Amino acid sequence: MRFESSAVNGKMEATAKVEFAVQMTCQNCVDSIERVLSKVPEIKNISINLKNEQVIVETSLSVAETQNLIESSGLKAVFKGFGTAGGNPNFSAAVAMLSGRSSVIGVVRFLQIKDDKCLIDGTIDGLSPGEHGLHVHELGDLSNGCQSVGNHYNPFNKKHGGRDDTERHVGDLGNVTADKEGRATFRFEDKLLCVPNIIGRSLVITADRDDLGKRNVGTSSQDGNSGARRLACGVIARSPGIFENPKKICLCDGTSIWDETNPLNL
């Protein structure tokens, strides 16, 4: 099935393919998923394989939003893989599982959709309502938790800034906003981040808002006024692409190994 994607604020949002394992047992299950997804303008393509219990969606929605849509049909869905809409094998994906001494936990995914464009898609729980700084750091060393990951990833020795600034660290990803329940769900594109270059580094979410370098002009490789209180972090690791993850939902309890290690089902 094919549906046209929508424009947001006059700008077409980049789409990505997202693969889910879905606990389907009959054609009625397929029909239920199609009814739900076909009503959403941000859904561009749908591929459903009943035999393999597989659903692939091309969409401009976040992974969490897409999973919620599928599960609104009454069926259990588990994320399996992330890929480009064009299926280019040269573009890679990565994931960071965030945790720390606080109650903050989350999953952030990275997908290289073009040579000069990276898609960042994430859900983080346990935050205080409001804005929080998000940054890629230079090291993947968690031996001392989030304090041993080094400074922002800044290979060109630039000043600290926001993700839309010309002058910024490559690792400067700006702020994400948590709702009143403490959940931040986000999806945005970045022109500097390159997935192969950040694998093995780390991602950090801070307690405070990043001022995007506006308050402390001249900051270069250090954190600057980006929120030094690091709440949670995780090493950025290669992530499965489409068709690369063989895991399926267990028919006995509707879960998978991935779910059992991630009870928030992000």
N, C-alpha and C positions, 0 to 999 in steps of 0.2 A: 504494500500500500504506500501511497505517496501523498503528502500534504505540504502545502506551501508554508514556509516559516515566516514569521512576522518581523516587522522592523520596530525597534525601540528608540523613541525620540528621533525618528527619521533615519536611524542608522541600522543597517542589517547586522544582527548579532551572529558571530561565528558559530557554526554548528560543529558538533563532534559526535562520533558514534559511541554508544555506551552499551555494553553487553551485560545481561542479567541472566541468572538461572532462576526460573520461575516454576513453582510446583504445579504443573498442569497435568491433568489426567484425561481430558476429553476435549472435543471440539467446542463445547460450551465455554470452557476456560479461555480458549483462543478468542472466541467471539466477545467475551467479557472484556478482555484486554483491549481488543480493537475498538470496542464501543467507548471505552474510557479515553484512550489516546487519540482517537480520531477527532475528538471535540476540541483539542488543544492546538492553537495556531502555531505554537513554538515547536511542535512535533513535525518534522519534515518527512521522515521515512520510518516505516515499521517493518521489521522482519520477524516472524514468529515461527518457530520450529517446535511443534508439539512433541515429536518423537524424542528430540534432544532436550526438551524442557528449556528452550533458549529463546530469549527475546532480545533483539538488537534494535536500538532506537537512535536515529539521527536527530539531534535536538540542540537548541540553544539554551535549554534549561539546565540547572545544576543536576549532578548525579542524585543528590538527596531529593530534589523536587520530582525528578523522573521516577525514582523508586517509589515515592509516596503515591504518585499517580497510578502506577501499576498495582500497588498493594490496595488502592481504593477499590479495585475490582474484587477484592476478597481473597486474593492469592498472595502467597509469600514470595518475595523477590530478594535475590542476593546479588550484589555487584560482582562481576567477573572480570571485565576488561574495558579499556578506554582506548579509542583510536581516532584517527583523522577521518573526516567525511570522505576524503578521496582515497583512503586506504593506503597512503604512501608508507611503505615499510621503512623508509629512511627517517621518519619522524618518530621519536620515542616518547615513552610515558614514564612517570615516576610518582612515588607516593611517600608521604611522611606521616607516620602515626605519632601524634603528639600526646605527651603525658609529662608529669612532673611531680613535685612535692605537693602541689595544690590539687584541687579536685578537677582541674581543667583537663579535658581529654578531647581529641579530635582526629580527623583524617583530612589531609589536604593532598589533592592530586594535581599533577602537572602533565600537560600534553603539548608537545611541539607541533603546532598546526601549520606553521610555515617556517621558513628559514629565519624570519625576523619577528615571529609571533609565538608566544607561549600562552596557553590557556591554563589558568589556575582555578581550581574548583574545590571548595572545602566546606566542612561543617565542624564547628568547634563548640563544645558544651562546657558549662561550669563557669562561664565568665560573668563578671558584673555587667549590668546593662550599660551600653554606651560603646565608645570607640576604643580599640586596642591596636597597638602597632604589630605589624607582621613583617618579618625579615628573614632572608636567607643569610646564614652566618658561614664563615669561611671554613670551619672545621666540623667534622662529624664525631668529635670526641665527647662522649657523655660520661666520662669517668668521674666527673664532679657535677653531674647533672647538667643543667642549662648554663652553668657558669664556666664550663670548659670548652665551649664551642667557638671561642674567639670572637672577633669583631664581625660587623656586617661584611658580606662578600663584596669586595671592592677592588677588582683586579686592575682598574684603570686609575686608582687613586683620586677619585672624584670627591666632591663635597656631598654631605648628606642632603637628601631631598625627598620629594614625593615621587611616586611612580610615573607621573606625567611630566616631570621636570626633565629638562635637558641635562642639568647638572645633578647627578644622583649616584648613589652606590648601585651597582647591579642588583644587590640584594634588597634594596629598598622597595617594599611592596605596599607602603602606605598603611592605612587603617582598615580594619573590618569592624562592623557594628553588631553588637550583641543585642538581642531583643530583651524584653522584660523577664523572659524565662532563662536568660543567660546563654542563649544559643545564637551563634553567628553562622549564617549560611551565605556563601558568596561565590561568585563566578565572574572573573574578569580576565582581560588579556594584558600581556606585558610585552613590550617591544625589545627589551634587553635580555631578559632571562632566556637561557638556552639549556634545555634539559640535560644533554650529555655533560655539560660543564658544572652542573650542580649535584649530580649523583655522588653520594659520599659526603656531602656537606650536610648542613642541618637547617631546620626551619624553627623559628622561635616566635611565640606569641607573648606580648608583654602586658603587664597589668594596666599601664597607662596609655594614653593617646600619644601617637607620634606627632610632633609638631612640624614634621616634614622639613626640618632644617630652617624654618623661618625665624626661630628665636635665637639660634646660635650660629650665625653666619660664619663660615670658615671651617666648620667641622669637616674632617676628611674621612679617615679610616676608622675612627672610633664610633661608638654608638650615638654620641651627641645627645640631643634631647628627644630621643626616640622611645623612651620608656625603659629605663635600666632594669626595672623589676621584671625579670623573666618568669612567666607563669608556667609555661610548658614548652617542650621542644621535642624534636624527633629527627633522626637521621633520614635523609632523602635517599630512597632506594629505587632501583628499577622496578617498574610495575608491569603486570601483564597487559598486552595489547589484546585486540579482538582475536578470539579463537585460541589464545595462548594459555588460558586457565582451564584445566580439565575438571575442576571441582563442580559437584552437583549438590542440590539440596537432598538431605537425607530424608527418605520417606517416613522414617520411624518417628521423628519429632519435628520435622520442618526446619531444621537448622543445617548449618554446614560447619566445617572446621573453622572457616574464616569468621563466621558469626560467633562461635563459641569463644574466640579470643578477642571479640569486640562486642560486648554485650549492649552497647549503645546503638548498634546496628547503623553506624554512620555510612 
